[in-house]
């Protein structure tokens, strides 16, 4: 882990230095915010959770957390949250020095207490030892410079990471300069440098060598700051104009006179960088132990920086007394001298001078590192320009109109026409406005016309020279190819076209839109989307193709697409831009100029690189049923401990903590899920073995090298154990056997029931197939043949045959439609009347049914007919004339009430007449019907579904018989 710079502040006797510096910063802090407001930075202050805006020291631990030592506490930062560490044994809360060793953060406070915090927040403090300074060397040993009660002696001790003493030097013979001791460092040869008021003392192999004294006393070394080169050369900063160069191998001290005092020295990207009091950063070149200063590396105006630090992502953390400023991969972009309140809409180059055009009619010329600002009369946007070598043809335009620059870059108005874009083709200028396309030769402006004298009006969006006198125009109506009459309507795109450019192969046109991304127009005038490029927004404001790259301006940053590799690189605020909204772009050789809504910056194209550093990912907590649990790598849980919440964190700072995560729970599925949340919850995990995995993804889609993992084993409940399965199996087997036997019994009873029904149906069939009835019916039909009434014989014979078919059909069915029963009874009555030679009058009525509704109801077959037959056979048969039979079928809710009434001789007389028969004769049809009804109504009393009434007059004479029965219906009209 690179450690490129830290604040090193002494303690006793040096507080005045801190006071002086704070006063110096206060004078400039008012100017700090306006400058930074235009930078692509991340500013952390008390409003973000810092306990103080005064930061003394900064370090990144091995996990990737950032630690800040402030004037009011020690805090840890993970990109989103700031966590403060405190302990009641601390004498004060000013942490002037911090160092990381493993998972421990060692600190030194203003009271001289040395200790450490571990990653769980536990604090260990050294006792009885007032520490002047400390340093963690390359062997993870803690070198401690301490001062006991006798301040004439200093002790140098070596401690291990648990603060146990390993070795010591009892005293240093420089007690008289104790108050000025400032630096304690180890160089690349593992030699310790001890700096005092006028000496550099080399401690090698824990032994003091002869000190090297400077030519004059040094009032104060720069706050415990030192840099080391690869050749053992140390650059020692002071508050004077002298840079002390010390070679530990030769034990030589060289004083180098500087124009300004050097405050910091660091290594960045393999370069030794020094910062002076004017915030100028220079590169030190050292060859053959000689050093020189090259050109300025960068400069930040009016900002007082205490120190800066480079983390593992190469972000630069600037420490000031107004908080912390964090810059991404392009931390120090050059800023154009431009009024940041005015948005830059266009950038161009004229004779190696860069011009910036913006709103309010202003433009700035960068001429030989000087800045010339001009303003035209109209306070409107300047959108476009055409510059050529000829001084007279340097033209810019916009809402303000069309202007030409003279040799002193002053504007000369040509036309007041407001222009959105402009291009020179040959000797002609073509430009677009809100009212259409225009052309100008020698700036005689007129509206553009096709070869058919057709003016193209409507708001102009873009145009492109297609060659051979053809122009591809875009307006509110869509795309128009002039002279070829090709029109692609706007409906093909949902949004307006912003730019038209040739693809490098010269065979197709790239189309940029303000909401539909990028499209191609090929030689066959076919339009299709450009899908190979990854865009952060479907809105593209401009496209600039070059030989190697395509530059795409969007409201979410600048996309650089490599034609050969097909890779896309997004440059935005995470990389140091003042804003994501790109308003202008220009490439000057290898320098990229980018205009944003908050300022203009430039940087070398070779500096562009993706953030290839994987983000560290850590599990930071686990909760079971919303109760925090001690963090472990593996958990064995009970079955009811299956509500699990996992908290994790990816330590990404270039993306400003906006880290994307992908996670999965092996045991549930193999697929990864993505989220931007730092927490995932599994509400009810079934028993089993699981492994949770989570990765962090940075802003350039680079994933963590290894996922953070947690393993879970959720035990099954007792009712899911093997012995319970056996017991349950036996119990279920017994229950199943019981119900199987019960079911068998039920099936047997059901079979008996159906057998009984079938037997009764057979009996009903047999009763209806009574030979006597058949004989009498056939005899009646024969009589028709005898009397030569063949027509009647054939009619009744057909009805008899129909009746027999119905009887056989109904005997096979469980239920029959009521309409079929009606037909059957009517047919039967006709045959019986024929048999009785019309001696009996039958009245058949059906009541309670809506029209045509009988076909929707069904009833058991062969129930009513036996009752009617019994009336003929036993009641009406013995009457010589005047026989009457009334049959009424009436629907009552879900039942059919049947009434069969005859005026026969009555049951008593019928019994007397039939006494001559052998045995007591009973009507088999009637008995079968009663038995069938009893089965249909198993829980009803007999009178509820069947009733026989003997009809008599007042004298007790028989008037006939009435039979009432109730038959269940099914269906609904």
PASE-498291 format. One record per residue (C-alpha): residue in three letters; y, z, x negated. Coordinates in steps of 0.05 Angstrom, whole numbers, plus 5000, padded with zeros to 4 digits. Last residue first. Layout:
<titis>
ALAYZX ...
</titis>
This chain:
<titis>
UNK452946946665 UNK449047506633 UNK441947576611 UNK436048016627 UNK433648256695 UNK429348856712 UNK425448826778 UNK426449326835 UNK421749316895 UNK422449396970 UNK416749247019 UNK417949237093 UNK412149217143 UNK411549017216 UNK413449257285 UNK407849757295 UNK408250167359 UNK410750867351 UNK414150917418 UNK421050877386 UNK419150237350 UNK415450197285 UNK416549887215 UNK411950147160 UNK415850217095 UNK413050067026 UNK417050256963 UNK417050026891 UNK421750146832 UNK424450836843 UNK418951036889 UNK414050996831 UNK417951486789 UNK421151216727 UNK419351346655 UNK414650756645 UNK419150266683 UNK416349586660 UNK409449886656 UNK410050176726 UNK412449506750 UNK406249166722 UNK401849676757 UNK405349576823 UNK404648826817 UNK397248876801 UNK396149326862 UNK399648826907 UNK395648236881 UNK389048616887 UNK390248786960 UNK385449336976 UNK378949287015 UNK375249927029 UNK367949747027 UNK364449147059 UNK369048807108 UNK368248987182 UNK373949477173 UNK378848907161 UNK381748927232 UNK382649677228 UNK386249627162 UNK390749077188 UNK392349507248 UNK394450077204 UNK398449637157 UNK402749307208 UNK401248757258 UNK406248277228 UNK413748277236 UNK414948157161 UNK419848437110 UNK420148277036 UNK426248607001 UNK427448476927 UNK432848836886 UNK434048486820 UNK436648936765 UNK442248896713 UNK447949066761 UNK445048956830 UNK442948246843 UNK439948126912 UNK433447756930 UNK432247767006 UNK425747517037 UNK424947547112 UNK418347337145 UNK417547217220 UNK411247057260 UNK412446837330 UNK405346607342 UNK398046797339 UNK399347397296 UNK393447627253 UNK395647237191 UNK402647547194 UNK401048237167 UNK395148237120 UNK394947547089 UNK401947297100 UNK405147967079 UNK400348027020 UNK402347326998 UNK409647536998 UNK408048146955 UNK403647716908 UNK409547226901 UNK414647736878 UNK411447936811 UNK408647286781 UNK413747236723 UNK417947776689 UNK425447646698 UNK430947196669 UNK438347096681 UNK442846526657 UNK439846016705 UNK441946436764 UNK449346336748 UNK450545666783 UNK455245996833 UNK455846736825 UNK449947166842 UNK449947756891 UNK445247466944 UNK439047026948 UNK436146897017 UNK429346647043 UNK428046647119 UNK420946447135 UNK418646247206 UNK411246327217 UNK407145907264 UNK409145287225 UNK402045047218 UNK399845677182 UNK397645277122 UNK403944867123 UNK408045497126 UNK404145757065 UNK405445107027 UNK412945137041 UNK413245867022 UNK410045726955 UNK414945176938 UNK420845626956 UNK417846196914 UNK416845746853 UNK423845446857 UNK426946136861 UNK422746376803 UNK425045776762 UNK432345956777 UNK430946656754 UNK429246406685 UNK422346636662 UNK420047246622 UNK413947416580 UNK411246706588 UNK404146436590 UNK402746596664 UNK409146246681 UNK406645576659 UNK399945636695 UNK403345836759 UNK408545286752 UNK403044766743 UNK399345016805 UNK405744986846 UNK407244276824 UNK400244066844 UNK401244376912 UNK407944036918 UNK404943366901 UNK399443476952 UNK404643667002 UNK408443016993 UNK402042586990 UNK399342887054 UNK406042797089 UNK406042057070 UNK398641987088 UNK399542207160 UNK393141847181 UNK391042457222 UNK385242577175 UNK389642497114 UNK394443007141 UNK388643467157 UNK386543417085 UNK393143717063 UNK391944307108 UNK384844387081 UNK387644357010 UNK392444927025 UNK387045327061 UNK382045247005 UNK387245416952 UNK389346036989 UNK382046247000 UNK380346086929 UNK385646576905 UNK389346256846 UNK395146706860 UNK390847316854 UNK387647036791 UNK394446926761 UNK396647626779 UNK390147886749 UNK391447476687 UNK398547746684 UNK395648446692 UNK390848316635 UNK396548046593 UNK400848646608 UNK395049106590 UNK393748726527 UNK401148756511 UNK401049506521 UNK394649596482 UNK397749186425 UNK403849626428 UNK399550246426 UNK395849966366 UNK402349776334 UNK405050476345 UNK398750776316 UNK399350326255 UNK406550516250 UNK404851246250 UNK399651136197 UNK404750756156 UNK409851296170 UNK405351836143 UNK403051416084 UNK410351266067 UNK412052006071 UNK406252176026 UNK408051635977 UNK415351845979 UNK413352545960 UNK408752305904 UNK414051835878 UNK419352375882 UNK415052835841 UNK413852295790 UNK421152075789 UNK423252805781 UNK418752875721 UNK421652245691 UNK429052455699 UNK433852135748 UNK434252735795 UNK436053175736 UNK442352755724 UNK442152205671 UNK445352335603 UNK451651955585 UNK451351725513 UNK458151485489 UNK460351145425 UNK467551025405 UNK470150445364 UNK476550185331 UNK475649445320 UNK475449165250 UNK480248685216 UNK485348765271 UNK487248105304 UNK492447595283 UNK495447255345 UNK502247155312 UNK505647725350 UNK500148205329 UNK493448325363 UNK490249005365 UNK482749105373 UNK478649565417 UNK471249725420 UNK467750225466 UNK460350325454 UNK455850535510 UNK449050855521 UNK446751015592 UNK448251415655 UNK453051055702 UNK460451045683 UNK465151245739 UNK472651175728 UNK472950785663 UNK480150835642 UNK483950435590 UNK490350665555 UNK495150345507 UNK497049805556 UNK498649095535 UNK491948845560 UNK486348365544 UNK479048415564 UNK473348205517 UNK466747985546 UNK460148315525 UNK459148735587 UNK457649435613 UNK453449705557 UNK458549485506 UNK465349695533 UNK470549175516 UNK477549145489 UNK483248675471 UNK490148935457 UNK497148635454 UNK502449005413 UNK509749055433 UNK511149605382 UNK517149235353 UNK513148605339 UNK514648705266 UNK512549425274 UNK505249385293 UNK501150025291 UNK495949905346 UNK494750525387 UNK488950795428 UNK487951245488 UNK481251265523 UNK480251545594 UNK473251715615 UNK470451915683 UNK463052005668 UNK462552735653 UNK458152835715 UNK451952555680 UNK452953015621 UNK455952755557 UNK453852615486 UNK459952355449 UNK460751965385 UNK466451845336 UNK470152475355 UNK476852685384 UNK477053365417 UNK477653275492 UNK483753215537 UNK482353345610 UNK483752765658 UNK476452745682 UNK474452665610 UNK480352505564 UNK480152145497 UNK485452105444 UNK488451715386 UNK483451165376 UNK486350755319 UNK488350035306 UNK491649775243 UNK495149105255 UNK492348535213 UNK497448255163 UNK497847495170 UNK504847515199 UNK506246785197 UNK510446465143 UNK517146145138 UNK520346305071 UNK519245595046 UNK524145355100 UNK529845715066 UNK534146125112 UNK540146045157 UNK543446455211 UNK548246345269 UNK550246865321 UNK548447215386 UNK546646645434 UNK542946315376 UNK544545775325 UNK539345645273 UNK540645315206 UNK534445145166 UNK535145025092 UNK530044575057 UNK534543955060 UNK539644145114 UNK535744225178 UNK539944355241 UNK538744755304 UNK542844975363 UNK542445425425 UNK536045815411 UNK535346425455 UNK530846915418 UNK536847285390 UNK539647525324 UNK533647205288 UNK530047685242 UNK522747485248 UNK521347915309 UNK527747615338 UNK524346935340 UNK520846415297 UNK514446155329 UNK509545775285 UNK505045235313 UNK499044935278 UNK496644225287 UNK494944185213 UNK498043495201 UNK503743475251 UNK505944185237 UNK509744485296 UNK515644945286 UNK517545325350 UNK524445645353 UNK525146245399 UNK524346475471 UNK529946055504 UNK526745445472 UNK528544965415 UNK522744565388 UNK522444335315 UNK517043815300 UNK514843815228 UNK512743355172 UNK516942725176 UNK522043035222 UNK522343125299 UNK528043525330 UNK526943745402 UNK531944055450 UNK532644545508 UNK525244645522 UNK523445075583 UNK515945165590 UNK516745795547 UNK512946095488 UNK510245405471 UNK503545265438 UNK502944525418 UNK496744105428 UNK497843995503 UNK503143445503 UNK503043235576 UNK501842525600 UNK506441945621 UNK504141225620 UNK509340695603 UNK503940265571 UNK507040385503 UNK506441145512 UNK511041655545 UNK509142355521 UNK510643025553 UNK513243705531 UNK514344335574 UNK515344305649 UNK521344755658 UNK527444465623 UNK523943845599 UNK522743515531 UNK519942805528 UNK516642535465 UNK516541775461 UNK510741375437 UNK508940845386 UNK513841015329 UNK508441425293 UNK513541975282 UNK514442095357 UNK521041815381 UNK525742295416 UNK528142425487 UNK531543085505 UNK533243545564 UNK529343235622 UNK530643595688 UNK525444005724 UNK519443915770 UNK517443275734 UNK513942675765 UNK518742755824 UNK524242515778 UNK522141795789 UNK519541355733 UNK523540715737 UNK522140105695 UNK527439555705 UNK526139245637 UNK533339145617 UNK534539905617 UNK528440355618 UNK530040895670 UNK527141595673 UNK528542065731 UNK533842025786 UNK538042605760 UNK538842245694 UNK534542005637 UNK535741355600 UNK531140955555 UNK535440415523 UNK533339705507 UNK537239235461 UNK531239045420 UNK530339775400 UNK528340365444 UNK534840745433 UNK534041405469 UNK537641755526 UNK538542455554 UNK540942845615 UNK546142425650 UNK548442665719 UNK548642085767 UNK551041385753 UNK547840775723 UNK552340185736 UNK548839535753 UNK551838905723 UNK544838605720 UNK544838655644 UNK545539405654 UNK552339755658 UNK555140355619 UNK561740635644 UNK567540475600 UNK570840785540 UNK574740365491 UNK572840815434 UNK572640265381 UNK566740045423 UNK565040555475 UNK559240655523 UNK558341105583 UNK552641405622 UNK553541795687 UNK557842285725 UNK555942935689 UNK556842575623 UNK552542175576 UNK554441825511 UNK553441165477 UNK557640965418 UNK557440235397 UNK557939905329 UNK550539955315 UNK547740515358 UNK551841145355 UNK549441745396 UNK552742235443 UNK550942835486 UNK553943255542 UNK560842925543 UNK567243085582 UNK572042485583 UNK578642665552 UNK578142085504 UNK580141985431 UNK583242655412 UNK584442775338 UNK581443415310 UNK583043685240 UNK577443655189 UNK582243535131 UNK579842815124 UNK581042695198 UNK576042895250 UNK575042475313 UNK574842765383 UNK571442615449 UNK572443065510 UNK572843825518 UNK566243865555 UNK563243595491 UNK564743125434 UNK564643035359 UNK566442435316 UNK566642295242 UNK567441555239 UNK574141495202 UNK571441865142 UNK566141325131 UNK560041695108 UNK557741795179 UNK557942375228 UNK556142355302 UNK557142995341 UNK554743375402 UNK555843965449 UNK562844255441 UNK563744725500 UNK570544845531 UNK577145175515 UNK581344545513 UNK586544505460 UNK582144435400 UNK580544995351 UNK579044975278 UNK576145465229 UNK575145295155 UNK570145725118 UNK569445705042 UNK562745675007 UNK564344964985 UNK566344755055 UNK563045105114 UNK566844805173 UNK567745205236 UNK568644955307 UNK572245225368 UNK573244915436 UNK571945565473 UNK564545455463 UNK561245245399 UNK560944755342 UNK558444945273 UNK559644465215 UNK555744465150 UNK558744135090 UNK554243685049 UNK558743085063 UNK558543245138 UNK552843645167 UNK551443815239 UNK550544425284 UNK551344445360 UNK551944945416 UNK554145575378 UNK555746135427 UNK562446475418 UNK562247235417 UNK559247215347 UNK565746925318 UNK562746555260 UNK562246665187 UNK555046425183 UNK549846945169 UNK544746875114 UNK538047165135 UNK536147825104 UNK529848085136 UNK526247425148 UNK519347735156 UNK521948275203 UNK527848745196 UNK528049485215 UNK534449885217 UNK534050635215 UNK539151145239 UNK546551185229 UNK546251565164 UNK542750955136 UNK535650775118 UNK533850035119 UNK526549905135 UNK524349215111 UNK518148925144 UNK513148655095 UNK507448795144 UNK504849345097 UNK511649685097 UNK517649555053 UNK522850105044 UNK530350125038 UNK535350645014 UNK541950975032 UNK544950345062 UNK552350335077 UNK553849715117 UNK560449345112 UNK557448665097 UNK550148565079 UNK548948135018 UNK543047744994 UNK539547544930 UNK545847454889 UNK544746994831 UNK541047244770 UNK542347884733 UNK539847954662 UNK534648374627 UNK531848354557 UNK525048654543 UNK522447984520 UNK524347694588 UNK527048104646 UNK530447774705 UNK533548264754 UNK534947984824 UNK541248214857 UNK542748554924 UNK549948654942 UNK551249254987 UNK557949384952 UNK555150014919 UNK549949604883 UNK542949434902 UNK537649224852 UNK531648784866 UNK525848694818 UNK521948094844 UNK514548064859 UNK515647974934 UNK520148594935 UNK520249104878 UNK525649614882 UNK531949884849 UNK537350274885 UNK544450524876 UNK547150094820 UNK554450214804 UNK558749584802 UNK560649104746 UNK554749344705 UNK554249594632 UNK547149654608 UNK545150284570 UNK538750234530 UNK533750804521 UNK527850694475 UNK521351094474 UNK517750474449 UNK512350514501 UNK516750884552 UNK521950334551 UNK528150594586 UNK533550154616 UNK539450564639 UNK544150194687 UNK551250394675 UNK557050304723 UNK556451034744 UNK552851334803 UNK546351284766 UNK540150854769 UNK534450864720 UNK530750214709 UNK524150364674 UNK520749864629 UNK513249954622 UNK511749214619 UNK510249114693 UNK517149384711 UNK518450074738 UNK524050304784 UNK527350984789 UNK531051384841 UNK531552144843 UNK538452084877 UNK542351684825 UNK542852094762 UNK548752544757 UNK554452664708 UNK550552324653 UNK552452634587 UNK553752134533 UNK549851714485 UNK543451854523 UNK538152324496 UNK530952144487 UNK526452744493 UNK521052894443 UNK514352914476 UNK512053434526 UNK504553464539 UNK500953344605 UNK497452724576 UNK504452454565 UNK510852784588 UNK516952374569 UNK523652714573 UNK529752304588 UNK535852694571 UNK543252764588 UNK543553154653 UNK536053164663 UNK530652644675 UNK523252784670 UNK518952164665 UNK511452254672 UNK506951774635 UNK501451444676 UNK502150784637 UNK505350464699 UNK510651004701 UNK510251684732 UNK516452004762 UNK520552644763 UNK527952514770 UNK533952964783 UNK534753554736 UNK542153714737 UNK541754444755 UNK536654584701 UNK541154354645 UNK541455004608 UNK534055104620 UNK532254514578 UNK526554804538 UNK521554654593 UNK516955214613 UNK509855414630 UNK506854724632 UNK501454714685 UNK494454504704 UNK489854454765 UNK493554894815 UNK490854864887 UNK495654524934 UNK489954244977 UNK491553544952 UNK490653774880 UNK496254094841 UNK499553964774 UNK504954444753 UNK511554374716 UNK515255034709 UNK522555124697 UNK525555714661 UNK532655974660 UNK532256054736 UNK528356694731 UNK526256754804 UNK521456174797 UNK523755444793 UNK518854894807 UNK517454184785 UNK511053974820 UNK506453404800 UNK501553284856 UNK495352924832 UNK492852314871 UNK490951984806 UNK496851484811 UNK501752054816 UNK504352454875 UNK511252714857 UNK514853374867 UNK521853654860 UNK525554314855 UNK520254734888 UNK521055474902 UNK514155774895 UNK512356434925 UNK508056104979 UNK505955374987 UNK506055145060 UNK500254865102 UNK501654555170 UNK496754315223 UNK499253725263 UNK492453395273 UNK494052845222 UNK495253375168 UNK501953665153 UNK503753845082 UNK507254355039 UNK512854474990 UNK518554945009 UNK524854864967 UNK529755095021 UNK532154375032 UNK525154155051 UNK519653845010 UNK514153475045 UNK506953255037 UNK504052815092 UNK496552865095 UNK491752325120 UNK490652065050 UNK496552265007 UNK503252075037 UNK509852315007 UNK516052635038 UNK522552875007 UNK528953155038 UNK525953455100 UNK531553865131 UNK528254315183 UNK529254995150 UNK525355605132 UNK518855305158 UNK513655825176 UNK514555685251 UNK511954985244 UNK514454295266 UNK512153585272 UNK515853105318 UNK512552505352 UNK516351855362 UNK513151355409 UNK513150605412 UNK512050315342 UNK507650885319 UNK512951355291 UNK511752035260 UNK517252555254 UNK519553095206 UNK525653495228 UNK533153575232 UNK536153265170 UNK530752735173 UNK524252585137 UNK521351985172 UNK513951795175 UNK511251105194 UNK504051075216 UNK499550555183 UNK493150945175 UNK494151025100 UNK501051335111 UNK507750985111 UNK513651335079 UNK520951475095 UNK526151945065 UNK532852255078 UNK534651995148 UNK541052225181 UNK540851985253 UNK537452625275 UNK531752855318 UNK529652125328 UNK527652005400 UNK530251305414 UNK537151565432 UNK537051945367 UNK537051275331 UNK532350695316 UNK535349995308 UNK530849385307 UNK533848785274 UNK535748055286 UNK543048155270 UNK549248065314 UNK549948785336 UNK548848985263 UNK555948805246 UNK559149115307 UNK555049755296 UNK556849895224 UNK564349855227 UNK565150555255 UNK560050795204 UNK564650585147 UNK568851215136 UNK563051655158 UNK558851355102 UNK563551585047 UNK563952275077 UNK556352295079 UNK556052085006 UNK560852624984 UNK556953145022 UNK550352914992 UNK553152964922 UNK555853654937 UNK548853884954 UNK546853764882 UNK546854484855 UNK539954634879 UNK536354084916 UNK535353394890 UNK534852784935 UNK530052214926 UNK530451694981 UNK524551234976 UNK523150524951 UNK517950014942 UNK511550374960 UNK506649804969 UNK500050005000 
</titis>
